[in-house]
Amino acid sequence: MINRRTSVQSLVALAAAACIPLAVQAADEAPDALIKRLSTDVLETIKADPALRSGDMAKITALVDQVVLPNVNFRRMTSAAVGPKWRQATPAQQERLQTEFKKLLMRTYAGALAQVTDQTVVVKPLRMAAGDTDVLVRTEVRGKGEPVALDFRLEKKPEGWKVYNFNVLGVWLVETYRTQFAEELNKNGVDGLINTLASRSTMPAKAGQ
């Protein structure tokens, strides 16, 4: 049975990987159907691909650039993690923040993808009213040990639903990083955060980290 720490790290990778489509996303696809389809597809892809499970950064980078980001509002995710100082950053700094944050997340995925084994994702009934453009899709990851809650926040865009945050075991990704980034921003500003992210993202990825 995997412990709580390993579960969180594995599910962070799973949550990000759940944005990987094997088919073109339909603009009118319901958000819960989207999460169900992508989660199922990507779990099978990871299980069948030793390179992804072993943390092949070149392959993970290509995968993220080609098929993950189209399903994520990454600018919103990054700006929310940076907080109020995002508006003080220049366009060039904002671009660097997005780039380095993406690299940091990919390093996390590289270390955690190896933890994906026999998990399945069950999507819970969606509470959504007609016309809603921001929804919470709740899922449950089942495998060894107790089921684990994994929830997604999505927003409706003209081209379809986009993920902009997710929650593992009651912890929201964006809010967690915002707390971490705030101290660096207060001490060293936007450039200090960029440098810190750059240094962290170049560290070797290890399974379970």
Secondary structure, 3 states (H helix, E strand, C coil): CCCHHHHHHHHHHHHHHCCCCCCCCCCCCCHHHHHHHHHHHHHHHHHHCHHHHCCCHHHHHHHHHHHHHHHECHHHHHHHHHHHHHHHCCHHHHHHHHHHHHHHHHHHHHHHHHHCCCCEEEECCCCCCCCCCEEEEEEEEECCCCCEEEEEEEEEECCEEEEEEEEECCEEHHHHHHHHHHHHHHHHHHHHHHHHHHHHHCCCCCCCC
